[in-house]
Amino acid sequence: MKYNQDLFVKRLIDLREEKNMTQANLAFLLKLGQGAVSKYENGKSEPPFDTLVEIAAHFKVSVDYLLGLSSIKNPYSSDKFTPREAEIIERYRKLIPENKIRIDERINAMIDGQRQK
């Protein structure tokens, strides 16, 4: 999949405007000059990786979304899960790789069992 600069520009502007921020406000948060944000929004410059990550974190979107590689703003947002689902995900992340494989196998077996009924 290829990065889409036009879509990045549009999404950056849309996200900034959704938060009622000026370019100067965003520049201040990112510790940049307002001219840098203006260049990003005009397609004259691209932010370095660390700045891209900061932009994504500030707007609570994925870098993939910013770059036009995904239409999902934040696939990992906890607001898409119930509290119990979020707890299960957090516990899963603490497992060693071997136990994650076991969990994946068990879930697949349970899903396969449901299909047979």
C-alpha positions in Angstrom: 0.0 0.0 0.0 1.3 3.5 -0.9 1.4 6.6 1.3 -1.1 9.2 0.0 0.3 12.7 0.6 -3.0 14.4 -0.5 -5.0 12.3 2.0 -2.4 13.1 4.7 -2.8 16.8 4.1 -6.6 16.5 4.2 -6.7 14.4 7.4 -4.2 16.7 9.2 -6.3 19.7 8.4 -9.6 18.0 9.3 -8.2 16.7 12.6 -6.8 20.1 13.5 -10.1 21.8 12.6 -12.2 19.2 14.5 -10.3 20.3 17.6 -10.8 24.0 16.8 -7.0 24.4 16.7 -5.0 26.9 14.7 -1.8 25.9 12.9 0.0 28.0 15.6 -1.8 25.9 18.4 -0.7 22.6 16.8 2.8 23.9 16.2 3.1 24.9 19.9 2.0 21.4 21.0 4.5 19.8 18.7 7.3 22.3 19.6 7.5 23.5 16.0 7.2 26.8 14.2 3.8 27.5 12.7 5.5 27.6 9.3 6.3 23.9 9.6 2.7 23.0 10.2 1.7 25.2 7.3 4.2 23.4 5.0 2.7 20.0 6.1 -0.8 21.2 5.4 0.2 22.6 2.0 2.0 19.5 1.0 5.3 21.3 0.7 7.0 19.3 3.4 6.5 16.0 5.2 6.9 15.6 9.0 9.7 13.4 10.3 8.7 10.1 11.8 8.9 11.4 15.4 6.6 14.3 14.6 4.2 12.1 12.7 4.0 9.8 15.8 3.4 12.9 18.0 0.6 14.2 15.7 -1.1 10.8 15.7 -0.8 10.5 19.5 -2.2 14.0 20.0 -5.3 13.4 17.8 -5.7 9.8 19.0 -5.4 8.3 15.6 -3.1 5.7 14.1 -0.1 6.8 11.9 -1.7 4.5 9.2 -4.8 6.6 9.3 -2.8 9.9 9.0 -0.9 8.5 6.0 -4.0 7.3 4.2 -3.1 3.6 4.7 -6.3 2.9 6.7 -9.7 4.4 7.0 -10.0 3.5 10.7 -8.9 6.4 12.9 -7.7 4.2 15.8 -8.2 0.5 15.6 -6.8 0.1 19.1 -8.9 2.6 20.9 -10.3 1.2 24.1 -13.6 3.0 23.6 -14.4 0.3 21.0 -14.3 -2.3 23.7 -16.4 -3.1 26.8 -14.4 -2.8 30.1 -14.2 -6.6 30.2 -12.8 -6.8 26.7 -10.2 -4.1 27.4 -9.2 -6.0 30.6 -8.8 -9.3 28.6 -6.6 -7.5 26.0 -4.4 -6.0 28.7 -4.0 -9.4 30.4 -3.3 -11.1 27.0 -0.5 -8.5 26.4 1.2 -9.6 29.6 1.5 -13.2 28.4 4.7 -14.8 27.1 4.6 -15.6 23.4 4.0 -19.4 24.0 1.0 -18.7 26.0 -0.4 -16.3 23.5 -0.2 -19.1 20.9 -2.1 -21.4 23.3 -4.8 -18.7 23.7 -5.1 -18.2 20.0 -5.4 -21.9 19.4 -8.1 -22.2 22.1 -10.1 -19.3 20.7 -9.9 -20.8 17.2 -11.1 -24.2 18.5 -14.0 -22.5 20.3 -15.0 -20.6 17.2 -14.8 -23.8 15.1 -17.0 -25.5 17.7 -19.6 -22.8 17.4 -19.7 -23.2 13.6 -20.5 -26.9 13.9 -23.5 -26.4 16.0 
